Amino acid sequence: MAKGRKNGLYSGISEELSALMRAGWADTERHDLGLDEQAPYAARRRAALSARFPGERLVIPSGNLKTRSNDDTYPFRPYSGYVHMTGDRARDGALVLEPRADGGHDAYCYQLPRDSRDTDEFWTGATAELWMGRRRSLAESETVLGLPCRDVRSAARDLAGASGAPTRIVRGLDPSLEAAVTTEEERDAELEEALGDLRLVKDDWEIAELRKAVDSTVRGFTDVIGELSGAVASSERWIEGTFFRRARLEGNSVGYGSICAAGEHATIMHWTDNDGPVRPGELLLLDAGVETHTLYTADVTRTLPISGTFTPLQRKVYDAVYEAQEAGMAAVKPGAAYRDFHEASQRHLAARLVEWGFIEAPADRAYELGLQRRFTMAGTGHMLGLDVHDCAQARQEEYVDGVLEPGMVLTVEPGLYFQPDDLTVPEEWRGIGVRIEDDLVVTDDGHENLSAGLPRSADDVEAWMARFAG
């Protein structure tokens, strides 16, 4: 008889109830599944990873459920490196690359199989199928992923008993698998770095997914414009909810916590409380992105005049940021240093801040000292893909100290932020925050702005709002 949870209304399961629950279930094995369209791309990614670690066993877990409170869990989001190498998005999984004598690897995927109807497990636990939904069988996963699949419940035992090759594992994802292997932290970190390196250049399939994410995001921004009156009547939460509806309708969710920052909240880089008033005459900084069902995310920002028209001072700040973004985007091309777009944008903003008298001249000297950072705060962009800040664990020499290549996808997002309590600027400037962010893919001869469907210049933003604003 299964043990009931503390303070549960049922103290146990009678033999009669157990027998009733186990009987009378149809065979629901799916025989209509085919190979996922991402599978051939994932196979090539695994081959590239294999070539980096000949003779070594590699373990890449997907991760486990995380407790939100008591017996409530957060929505599961798998480790991006696992998704990239498999196309799978299931919890409690693990990709294993087992070394062969020829220097290559045999790949197989541990999966949590369907719950058997021969025991009470399929209906008695908070993570059982009748509580959380149907999972794929191992045979179904093999068909979809194009990988041999094994029962993850034997993974720790299998890995503990494996011999003949050194092992690396991505740490911090699955404690039971981590405890089963003997590894070195530094060598494990090198595996995570390699997984980041291999995501720097996107393949055609990934770029197509990012297009979907950006296109949905454009529609989400347009939704927000159409419902601004609802936000003015309530709060920033209306904006957050409006965009979230589009993200859930067309994708998996939002790719990160939406920043719906009105008024002085626009000066806070990661304002996600989204509980403030939305007042005509002020600015709305909306930084949001739709995440596709395959977990690729957009990351776009627009700063909008809530009344539909910029004030002269708001336009002055906005134009400076727009010009800085133009300078940064012009530097995005194959063969350019990754840092070039950041430097171009920041130098422009430094010059404007010197011109306005907020930092000391000359502008080049101000930039070298980083004085503009009081008002620009962050870097000017980042890689984009499965994570909003993609490839974060890649080697520095391959990322920020590297060179742009066709297929890389990155954001260009300069901003100016005048804090409401900053006594170094005139009072009328305080509380103004402006950021403009677009998603660019590096092409053979330059770049393509994936988010060009959203207006950027002040005039175009005002015309767009006049057309759609509610």
C-alpha positions in Angstrom: 0.0 0.0 0.0 1.5 3.4 -1.0 2.4 5.8 1.7 0.2 8.9 1.8 1.7 12.4 2.0 1.6 14.3 5.2 -1.8 16.1 5.6 -3.1 14.3 2.6 -6.8 13.4 2.7 -6.2 9.8 1.9 -4.2 7.6 4.3 -3.5 4.8 1.9 -4.6 2.7 -1.1 -6.7 -0.3 -0.7 -5.9 -3.4 -2.7 -9.2 -3.1 -4.4 -8.5 0.5 -5.5 -5.0 -0.5 -6.7 -6.4 -3.3 -8.8 -9.1 -1.0 -10.2 -6.6 1.6 -11.2 -4.2 -0.8 -12.9 -6.9 -2.4 -15.1 -8.6 -1.3 -18.3 -6.1 0.9 -20.0 -5.7 1.1 -23.8 -2.4 0.7 -25.5 -1.4 4.3 -26.4 2.0 3.6 -27.9 2.4 6.1 -30.8 3.4 4.5 -34.2 2.8 7.7 -36.2 6.0 9.5 -35.1 8.9 10.3 -37.4 12.4 11.7 -37.1 12.4 15.2 -35.7 13.6 17.8 -38.3 16.3 18.9 -35.9 17.8 15.4 -35.5 20.2 15.5 -38.4 21.5 18.9 -37.2 21.9 17.6 -33.7 23.8 14.6 -35.0 26.3 16.9 -36.7 26.7 18.9 -33.4 27.4 15.7 -31.5 30.0 14.8 -34.1 31.7 18.1 -33.6 31.7 17.6 -29.8 33.0 14.1 -30.2 36.0 15.3 -32.3 37.0 17.6 -29.4 37.2 14.8 -26.8 38.5 11.5 -28.4 38.7 8.6 -25.9 36.6 10.3 -23.2 33.2 9.6 -21.9 30.9 12.7 -22.0 27.8 13.1 -19.9 25.4 15.9 -20.5 22.2 15.9 -18.3 19.0 17.7 -19.1 18.4 18.5 -15.5 15.7 17.8 -12.9 12.5 19.5 -11.7 13.2 22.3 -9.2 10.9 22.9 -6.2 9.2 26.3 -6.2 7.5 25.7 -2.8 6.5 22.6 -0.9 5.4 20.1 -3.6 5.0 22.7 -6.3 7.7 22.8 -9.0 8.8 25.4 -11.5 8.0 24.8 -15.1 10.8 22.6 -16.4 13.4 24.1 -18.7 16.2 21.7 -19.8 19.9 22.6 -20.0 20.5 24.3 -23.3 23.6 22.3 -24.1 21.6 19.1 -23.8 18.8 20.5 -26.1 21.5 21.6 -28.6 23.0 18.1 -28.8 19.8 16.1 -28.9 16.8 18.3 -29.8 15.1 16.7 -26.7 13.4 18.8 -24.1 12.4 16.2 -21.5 13.3 16.3 -17.8 15.6 13.8 -16.1 17.4 12.9 -19.3 21.1 12.6 -20.1 23.1 12.3 -23.3 26.1 10.0 -23.1 28.9 9.9 -25.7 30.7 6.6 -25.1 34.2 6.5 -26.6 35.1 4.0 -29.3 38.6 2.6 -30.1 38.7 4.5 -33.3 38.5 7.9 -31.5 34.9 8.5 -32.2 31.9 8.0 -29.9 28.6 6.1 -29.7 25.8 8.3 -28.6 22.8 7.3 -26.6 20.2 9.1 -24.6 18.9 8.2 -21.1 15.2 9.0 -20.8 12.6 8.7 -18.1 10.2 6.2 -19.7 6.5 6.1 -19.5 5.0 4.9 -16.2 4.0 1.3 -16.2 0.4 0.5 -15.4 1.6 -2.6 -13.5 2.3 -0.5 -10.4 0.6 2.4 -8.7 3.4 4.8 -9.6 1.7 6.1 -12.7 -1.0 7.8 -10.6 0.2 8.2 -7.0 3.0 10.7 -7.3 3.0 14.4 -8.0 5.4 13.8 -10.9 3.5 10.7 -12.3 1.9 10.7 -15.7 -1.6 11.1 -14.6 -0.6 14.3 -12.7 1.9 15.8 -15.2 1.0 14.4 -18.6 2.1 11.7 -20.9 5.8 11.1 -21.6 7.2 9.5 -24.6 8.1 5.8 -24.4 11.8 4.9 -25.0 10.8 3.5 -28.5 9.1 6.7 -29.4 12.1 8.8 -28.2 14.4 6.7 -30.3 12.2 7.4 -33.4 12.0 11.1 -32.8 15.6 11.8 -31.7 17.3 9.3 -33.9 19.3 8.0 -30.9 19.3 4.8 -28.9 17.4 5.5 -25.7 17.8 3.8 -22.3 16.0 3.9 -19.0 17.4 6.8 -17.0 16.7 4.9 -13.7 19.7 2.7 -14.5 21.9 5.6 -15.5 23.7 6.2 -12.2 24.4 2.5 -11.8 25.6 2.2 -15.4 27.9 5.2 -15.1 29.3 4.1 -11.7 30.2 0.7 -13.2 31.7 2.1 -16.4 35.4 1.8 -16.9 38.1 2.1 -19.5 37.8 5.9 -20.2 38.0 9.2 -18.3 34.7 10.9 -17.8 33.5 14.5 -18.1 30.1 15.7 -16.9 28.3 19.0 -17.0 27.9 19.8 -13.3 25.1 21.3 -11.4 22.3 19.7 -13.3 21.7 16.2 -11.9 23.1 15.3 -8.5 22.6 11.6 -8.8 24.5 11.3 -12.1 27.2 13.7 -10.8 27.7 11.5 -7.7 28.0 8.4 -9.8 31.1 9.5 -11.7 34.6 10.4 -10.8 35.6 13.6 -12.6 37.7 16.7 -12.2 36.1 20.1 -11.9 38.5 21.8 -14.3 38.0 19.2 -17.0 34.2 19.3 -16.6 34.3 23.0 -17.1 36.2 22.4 -20.4 33.2 20.3 -21.5 30.8 23.1 -20.7 33.0 25.6 -22.5 33.0 23.3 -25.6 29.3 23.2 -25.6 29.2 27.0 -25.5 31.8 27.2 -28.3 29.7 25.0 -30.5 26.6 27.2 -30.2 28.4 30.4 -31.3 27.7 29.8 -35.0 24.1 28.8 -35.7 23.2 26.4 -38.4 20.4 27.0 -40.9 17.8 25.3 -38.8 18.6 27.4 -35.7 18.4 30.6 -37.7 15.0 29.6 -39.0 13.9 29.1 -35.4 15.2 32.5 -34.4 13.3 34.0 -37.2 10.1 32.5 -35.8 10.9 33.8 -32.3 11.5 37.3 -33.6 8.4 37.3 -35.8 6.3 36.3 -32.9 8.0 39.0 -30.8 7.1 41.6 -33.4 3.5 40.6 -33.1 3.7 40.7 -29.4 5.0 44.3 -29.4 2.2 45.3 -31.7 -0.2 43.7 -29.3 1.1 45.9 -26.5 0.8 49.0 -28.6 -2.8 48.1 -29.3 -3.6 47.7 -25.6 -1.7 50.7 -24.1 -4.9 52.2 -22.9 -5.4 49.1 -20.7 -2.0 49.6 -19.2 -2.6 53.3 -18.6 -5.8 52.3 -16.8 -4.0 49.7 -14.7 -0.2 49.2 -14.6 2.8 47.7 -16.2 1.3 44.3 -15.5 -1.1 44.8 -18.3 1.8 45.1 -20.7 3.5 42.0 -19.3 0.3 40.0 -19.6 -0.4 41.2 -23.1 3.0 40.1 -24.4 2.9 36.9 -22.4 -0.3 35.9 -24.1 1.4 36.1 -27.5 4.4 34.2 -26.3 2.2 31.3 -25.0 0.0 31.3 -28.1 2.8 31.1 -30.6 5.7 29.6 -28.6 6.7 27.9 -25.4 6.8 31.0 -23.2 8.8 34.2 -22.9 12.5 33.7 -23.2 13.3 35.7 -20.1 11.4 37.8 -17.6 9.8 40.6 -19.6 10.9 44.1 -18.7 7.9 46.4 -18.9 9.4 49.6 -17.5 7.4 52.8 -17.5 8.6 56.2 -16.3 11.6 56.1 -14.1 11.6 52.3 -14.0 13.1 52.5 -17.5 16.4 53.4 -15.8 16.5 50.0 -14.1 18.3 47.6 -16.4 16.4 44.5 -15.3 13.1 45.8 -14.0 10.8 42.8 -13.9 8.5 43.6 -11.0 6.3 45.4 -13.6 3.9 46.8 -11.1 4.3 50.5 -11.7 1.9 53.0 -13.3 1.9 53.8 -17.0 1.5 57.5 -17.4 1.0 59.5 -20.6 3.9 61.9 -21.1 6.5 59.4 -19.9 8.4 56.6 -21.7 7.8 52.9 -21.8 10.9 50.7 -22.2 9.7 47.2 -23.3 12.4 44.5 -23.4 10.8 41.1 -24.3 11.2 38.0 -26.4 9.1 35.0 -27.4 10.7 31.6 -26.9 9.8 29.1 -29.6 8.6 25.5 -28.8 12.2 24.4 -29.5 13.4 26.9 -26.9 15.1 29.5 -29.2 14.4 33.0 -28.0 14.2 36.5 -29.4 15.4 39.6 -27.4 14.1 42.9 -28.6 13.7 46.3 -26.9 11.8 49.4 -27.9 11.4 52.6 -26.0 8.0 54.2 -26.7 6.3 57.5 -25.8 3.2 56.4 -23.9 1.2 59.4 -25.2 2.3 58.5 -28.8 4.7 61.5 -29.2 8.2 62.1 -27.8 8.8 65.3 -25.9 11.8 67.3 -27.3 14.1 66.1 -24.5 12.9 62.5 -24.8 13.5 62.7 -28.6 17.0 64.1 -27.9 18.0 61.1 -25.8 16.2 58.7 -28.1 18.0 60.0 -31.2 21.4 59.7 -29.4 20.7 56.0 -28.7 19.4 55.4 -32.2 22.5 56.9 -33.7 24.7 54.8 -31.4 22.8 51.7 -32.4 23.2 52.6 -36.1 27.0 52.9 -35.5 27.1 49.6 -33.7 25.0 47.7 -36.3 27.3 49.0 -39.1 30.2 47.3 -37.4 28.5 43.8 -37.4 30.1 42.0 -40.3 32.2 38.9 -40.9 35.8 39.3 -40.0 35.1 42.2 -37.6 36.2 41.8 -34.0 33.3 41.0 -31.7 34.0 44.0 -29.6 33.8 46.5 -32.6 30.0 47.0 -32.4 30.2 47.7 -28.7 33.0 50.1 -29.1 31.3 52.0 -31.9 28.1 52.4 -29.9 29.8 53.4 -26.7 32.1 55.9 -28.4 29.1 57.6 -29.9 27.3 57.8 -26.6 30.5 59.1 -24.8 30.7 61.9 -27.4 27.0 62.9 -26.8 27.5 62.9 -23.0 30.5 65.1 -23.4 28.6 67.4 -25.7 25.8 67.6 -23.1 28.3 68.4 -20.3 27.7 65.3 -18.3 31.2 63.9 -18.5 34.5 65.6 -19.1 36.1 66.0 -22.5 37.8 64.9 -24.6 35.4 62.1 -25.7 38.1 59.6 -26.6 39.6 60.1 -23.2 36.2 59.7 -21.5 35.6 56.5 -23.4 39.0 55.0 -22.5 38.3 55.8 -18.8 34.8 54.3 -19.2 33.2 57.5 -17.8 30.1 57.0 -20.1 29.3 53.8 -18.1 27.6 55.9 -15.4 24.8 56.5 -18.0 25.2 53.5 -20.3 25.5 50.8 -17.6 25.9 47.6 -19.6 27.7 46.3 -22.6 26.1 46.8 -26.0 25.0 43.3 -26.8 25.4 39.6 -26.5 25.1 36.3 -28.4 21.5 35.0 -28.8 20.1 31.5 -29.3 18.8 28.9 -27.0 19.6 31.3 -24.1 18.9 35.0 -24.1 22.6 35.4 -23.2 23.7 32.5 -25.3 27.1 30.8 -25.2 27.8 32.4 -21.8 30.3 29.6 -20.9 32.2 29.7 -24.2 35.9 30.5 -24.1 36.6 34.2 -24.0 39.0 34.0 -26.9 36.2 32.5 -29.0 33.5 35.0 -27.8 34.2 38.5 -26.6 37.8 38.4 -27.9 36.9 36.6 -31.0 35.9 37.5 -34.6 32.4 37.5 -36.1 31.5 34.7 -38.5 28.5 34.2 -40.8 25.8 32.4 -38.7 26.5 34.2 -35.5 23.4 35.8 -34.0 23.8 38.7 -31.6 21.9 41.7 -30.1 22.9 45.3 -30.5 21.3 47.3 -27.6 22.9 50.6 -26.6 21.1 52.6 -24.0 21.2 55.8 -21.8 19.8 55.8 -18.3 19.5 58.9 -16.2 18.6 57.8 -12.7 15.9 59.7 -10.8 18.3 60.6 -8.0 21.3 61.5 -10.2 22.2 65.1 -9.1 24.9 65.3 -11.8 22.3 65.9 -14.5 19.5 68.6 -14.7 16.3 67.6 -13.1 14.3 67.3 -16.3 16.7 64.5 -17.5 16.3 62.5 -14.3 14.1 59.3 -14.7 14.6 59.1 -18.5 15.8 55.7 -19.7 16.1 54.7 -23.4 17.2 51.4 -24.9 16.9 50.1 -28.5 17.7 46.5 -29.2 17.6 44.4 -32.3 18.6 40.8 -33.2 21.2 40.5 -36.0 22.5 37.5 -37.9 26.0 37.8 -39.4 25.8 37.1 -43.1 28.5 36.5 -45.8 28.6 40.2 -46.7 27.4 42.0 -43.6 24.4 41.3 -41.4 20.6 40.9 -41.5 18.4 42.6 -38.9 15.9 39.9 -38.0 13.8 42.3 -36.0 13.6 45.0 -38.7 9.8 44.5 -38.7 9.7 46.8 -35.7 10.2 50.6 -36.3 13.4 52.1 -34.8 13.7 55.8 -35.6 11.7 58.3 -33.5 9.6 59.3 -36.5 8.8 55.7 -37.4 7.9 54.8 -33.8 5.5 57.7 -33.6 3.9 56.7 -36.9 3.6 53.1 -35.8 2.0 54.1 -32.6 -0.5 56.4 -34.3 -1.5 53.4 -36.5 -1.9 50.7 -33.8 -2.2 52.4 -30.4 -5.3 51.8 -28.4 
